[in-house]
Amino acid sequence: MANETEIKDILLVGFGAVGAIFSLILQRSGLARVTAVARSNFDAVNEHGLHFKSGKYGEVKGWKPYRLVRSVSEATDCPYSYVFVTTKAVPEVLSTSTMLKPLLSSPYADTYAQPTYFLLQNGLNVEVDLYQALKGLGKGEPRIVSTALWIGTNLVEANVVEHGHFDRVTLGMYRYNDFTTKVNTPDEAAIAEDVGGILRAGGSTITIVPDIHRMKYTKNFWNVAFSTYTTLSGYTVPAFFRQPPSDPSVSYSPYVAPITANLISEYTLPAIRSTLRELVLLARSIGYTDTEDGVPSSIVDRLIADVRELHITPESSHKPSMLLDVEKGQPIEVEVILGEVVRMARERGIEVPRIETLYALLLVVQNQILRKISENSDK
């Protein structure tokens, strides 16, 4: 556990909604001094501080981290125990090693010991690029903590963060190309407990596991099926499950209109189920067993039942982040959610035709988003 008398310097890169919430959590612990890299919103936060509207942490106005900087380069004046990366993983736009280059090169890398890197990023194999860059420094085995994160938060203005009632993090040590080890070494356990203890002290809900690869793989099931289907259809999850309003005084949308509801049941829902079964097939080739501590085949029906139950209610209004990104014209996490699955399947000779189709279509979506961003930047 974290030593309550020891204050650790932590660099946080990515000051959007997730980064802002975790900078607050880290400093609430009393165990961390947070230097936050705020690029697009530096001026707003520096002048006015952050305004949190959180169901869990309450309303906090004018809050600032211990130190606010504009770039990673500006933060290379001191050593850090941890570097938190809270940006979205879009490697075709900006790789993690490129973003963190000032920490991975001279003079920083020659002056200070490399910190432990803590990746709060969605998707699979988001750690590989950073691992290889660190390994290339020739200073021993890189220390990377990876995570599966569950949180509801949005940056509604440059310095205004809305947050719900929970932030849950499952964390564990990343092991390069090792998907099935289920026991931490003493050193791995000590790192995980230390950073986990800091986050717990700040109020977050933390679960430490020895097999973070598997946890991230199972979390990716939702994104591979439901993030993609909603993004490509343009409609949120209730469009697959929710019945029309039975009470004339109640109004909501979308819902499954009776006129072709039978076709949704006959074709759309089985296609989603088959997509998820491709992930189970790939899991077996990776080495995940058909057990509760592996990737059970029952995960398919269980996930669909859970999603249905959550989104048949009139109150369901959740919009997947991939669909939100498309609507905002922002790059999507297509490579780490889908591309990595396709590449892992090809390496193992596994056929995943439905996932490949989703990937192929979303590559076009991503390409056009990047085209428009490039055109606008040239103006």
C-alpha positions, 0 to 999 in steps of 0.5 A: 500500500502507498505510504501515507507520509510519502508524497509522489510527483505524478505527471498526467498527460491528457487533460480532457474529462478523464484526465481532469477527474483523475487529477482531482482523485490523485490530489484528493489522496494527499499522496500526490503532487500532480503536474497536468499537461493541458494543451487545448484548454490551458488558458481556461484552466489556468485562468479560471480553474476547473469546475467539476459537477460530479455526482460522486465528488460534488460540485468543485469550483476553481480547482487546479492541480499542483502544477499546470503546463502546456506541454510534456516538454515543459514538464521535464524539469523534475523526476516523476514516480508515475506518468498517467496517460489519459488521452484516447489511443489513436495511434494513426494520429499520434502514437504514445511514444511520440506524445511522450518523446521528451521523457524518452529522449535526452536530456530527460532520459539521461538525467532521471530514472524512467517513471512507471507509466499508467495508461488509462486508455481504451482498447487492446495492445495500447501499451506495445508502442510505449513498451518498445520505445522504453525497451529501446532505451536499454534501461531494463524492463519497462514498468507499465500499468494498464487499466480497464476503466468504467466512468461516465464523464464529459468535458462540456466546456474547456474547464467544466467537467460533468461526472456521474456517480462512479469511477471504477478502475481495474489495473494490473501490470502489463507484460509484453506478448504475455496474455495468460500469466495469472500471478504477479511477481513481488515487484509487480504486486508492489507497484500495483498496490502502490498506485492503487493505494493512491487512487483508493485514497483519493476516492476511486474504486480500484480492483487490482488483477494479475491478468489485465490483458484478459480484463481488457479483452473482455471489456472490448466485447462491448465496444467491438459489437455495440460501439460499432453497430451504433456508430455505423447505423447512427442510432443508439443501443435502444434502437436494437432493443427498446419497445415503442412507448405503451403510454401515450403520455410517455415519449422517447426515441429511438425504439424498434418500430413494429413495421420491421421489428421482425427483421431486427430480431431475425438479422440484426441481433443474430449478427451482433451475437455472431460478432461476439462469438468471433471474439470468443473464438479468438480468445481460445486461440490466445489461450483464454479458457472457457471458464469464469477466470478465462473468457467463458462462452456464456459472455455472449448471451450474458452481455446481450442480456445485460445490454438489453436490460439496461437499454429497454427502459425509457430512461436510457440515453447513453451515447457510445463515445465512438458515435459521439466522436463521429458526430463531433468530427473527432478521430475514433479509436478504430485501431485499438478496438477493432484493428488490433482484434483483426491483426491478432486473429490473422497472426493466429489464423482465425477467421473473424469476417464480421469484425473485419467488415466492421473494421473495414467500414469504420476505416472509411469513417476514420479516413474521412474524419481525418481528411476533414480535419486536415482540410480545416487545418490547412485553411 
